[in-house]
Amino acid sequence: MDTPLDLSLRKTGNGQRKPDLKCVYCKKAFDRPSLLKRHIRTHTGEKPHICDICKKGFSTSSSLNTHRRIHIGLKPHVCPLCGKCFTASSNLYYHKMTHTKNKPHKCDVCPKSFPTPGDLRSHMYLHTNSWPFRCPTCYRGFSKPNNLKNHYFIHTGEKQYECDVCKKKFALQCNLKAHEKLHYTKDA
């Protein structure tokens, strides 16, 4: 997308003039065209960097590179407290807050607070009831498409994950994993 850039100049503290690149949507200023271009994608939704494996799109090449780690199973960011591994350093950063109980993102409507901006954003749907994803069967709202997909198994009854020990079936892999731990704790 070719968006006209405002290339007016601004004075810096030492008297030099630097480009003052303004976003045409919100007027936020940037000093480098590449930063402005990346920012504009937050308004347009443009995602030109496509994963060659799953075809998911990303607004930056660095986001795509981080995503690719999912496909190869690379999780280089390790929590020093519990050993849990993450594909992105930002995920580790927010995970560490679960250990400290630090919840700096506060709701303006109720007393709740959250460790991540995304958690707060998801919570706000409770107050507005403007969920971005709704179940076509029961109309329950969800903040993420994956949460809706997982919920939908309630209606379909589909259970594709089976315990190797007792053959009990589960709709979600995380529920199977939790169940399997019960077998191992009984044997220990």
C-alpha positions in Angstrom: 0.0 0.0 0.0 1.5 3.3 -1.0 0.6 5.9 1.6 1.9 9.5 1.1 4.4 10.3 3.8 4.5 13.7 5.5 8.2 14.5 5.2 8.2 17.8 7.1 11.3 18.5 9.2 11.5 19.1 13.0 14.3 20.6 15.0 16.1 18.3 17.5 17.7 19.4 20.7 21.0 20.2 19.1 19.5 22.3 16.3 19.7 19.7 13.6 16.6 19.1 11.5 15.2 15.5 11.4 12.3 14.2 9.3 9.0 14.3 11.2 7.1 11.4 9.7 3.4 11.5 10.7 0.9 8.7 10.4 -2.0 9.8 8.2 -4.4 7.9 10.4 -3.6 9.0 13.9 -0.8 11.7 13.4 1.7 9.8 15.6 5.2 10.9 14.6 8.2 8.8 13.6 11.8 9.6 12.8 12.3 6.7 10.3 10.2 5.7 7.3 10.5 2.0 8.2 9.0 2.6 11.7 6.1 4.6 10.2 5.4 2.0 7.6 5.3 -0.7 10.3 3.0 1.5 12.4 0.6 2.2 9.5 0.0 -1.6 9.2 -1.6 -1.5 12.7 -4.3 0.7 11.1 -4.6 -1.0 7.7 -4.3 -4.6 8.9 -1.8 -5.3 6.1 0.2 -8.5 6.7 2.6 -8.9 3.9 4.9 -11.4 5.5 3.4 -14.9 5.0 4.4 -18.1 6.6 5.3 -20.6 3.9 4.1 -23.5 6.1 0.6 -22.5 7.4 0.0 -19.3 5.2 -0.6 -17.1 8.3 0.2 -13.4 7.7 2.3 -11.0 9.8 2.9 -7.3 9.7 6.6 -7.6 10.3 9.3 -10.0 9.2 10.5 -10.4 12.9 7.0 -11.5 13.9 7.1 -14.1 11.0 10.5 -15.3 12.2 9.2 -15.7 15.7 6.1 -17.6 14.4 8.3 -20.0 12.4 9.7 -21.3 15.6 6.3 -22.9 16.4 6.6 -25.1 13.3 10.1 -26.3 14.1 9.4 -26.6 17.9 12.1 -24.0 18.8 11.5 -22.4 22.2 14.7 -20.6 23.1 13.3 -18.4 25.9 13.3 -20.3 29.2 11.7 -19.2 32.5 14.4 -19.4 35.1 11.8 -20.0 37.8 9.9 -23.0 36.4 11.7 -24.0 33.2 8.7 -23.4 30.9 9.9 -22.5 27.3 8.6 -19.9 24.9 9.0 -19.0 21.2 9.0 -15.3 21.9 10.8 -13.2 24.6 7.6 -11.2 25.1 5.7 -14.4 26.0 8.4 -15.2 28.6 8.2 -11.6 30.0 4.5 -11.9 30.6 4.8 -15.4 31.9 7.2 -14.3 34.6 4.5 -12.0 35.9 2.5 -15.1 36.8 5.2 -16.0 39.3 5.3 -12.5 40.8 1.6 -11.9 40.7 2.4 -8.5 39.1 -0.7 -7.3 37.3 0.0 -3.7 36.1 -2.8 -3.5 33.5 -5.9 -2.2 35.4 -9.5 -2.2 34.3 -11.1 1.3 34.3 -14.6 -0.2 34.9 -14.0 -2.8 37.7 -11.3 -3.5 40.3 -9.6 -6.3 38.3 -6.1 -6.1 36.9 -4.1 -8.2 34.5 -0.5 -9.2 33.7 -0.8 -8.4 30.0 -2.4 -5.7 27.8 -4.0 -8.6 25.8 -5.6 -10.1 28.9 -7.1 -6.7 29.8 -8.4 -6.2 26.3 -10.1 -9.6 26.4 -11.6 -8.8 29.8 -13.1 -5.5 28.5 -15.4 -7.5 26.2 -17.2 -8.6 29.4 -18.1 -4.9 30.0 -19.0 -4.0 26.4 -20.5 -7.4 25.4 -19.1 -6.7 21.9 -17.2 -10.0 21.5 -15.3 -10.3 18.2 -16.2 -14.1 17.9 -19.5 -15.7 18.7 -20.7 -19.2 18.8 -23.2 -19.7 16.0 -25.1 -22.3 18.1 -25.4 -20.7 21.6 -24.1 -17.1 20.8 -21.6 -17.2 23.7 -18.9 -14.6 23.0 -15.1 -15.1 22.8 -12.1 -12.9 22.5 -10.0 -15.2 20.4 -10.9 -17.5 17.5 -9.1 -20.5 19.1 -11.3 -20.2 22.3 -14.4 -20.3 20.1 -13.0 -23.3 18.2 -12.4 -25.1 21.5 -15.8 -24.2 22.8 -17.5 -25.5 19.7 -16.5 -29.1 20.6 -19.2 -28.9 23.3 -21.8 -28.7 20.6 -20.2 -31.2 18.2 -19.2 -33.8 20.8 -16.1 -34.4 18.8 -13.3 -35.9 20.9 -10.2 -36.6 18.9 -7.6 -37.1 21.7 -7.5 -40.5 23.3 -5.6 -41.6 26.5 -3.3 -44.5 25.6 -3.7 -46.0 29.1 -7.5 -46.1 29.6 -8.8 -45.1 26.2 -10.9 -42.2 27.6 -11.4 -39.5 24.9 -11.1 -35.7 25.1 -12.0 -32.8 22.9 -8.9 -30.8 23.8 -5.3 -31.9 23.9 -4.6 -29.9 27.1 -7.4 -31.9 28.9 -5.8 -35.2 27.7 -2.4 -34.1 29.1 -3.9 -33.2 32.4 -5.7 -36.5 32.5 -2.6 -38.5 31.6 -0.8 -37.0 34.6 -3.4 -38.7 36.9 -2.2 -42.1 35.6 1.4 -41.2 36.4 0.8 -39.9 39.9 -1.2 -43.1 40.7 1.8 -45.3 39.7 4.3 -43.2 41.6 
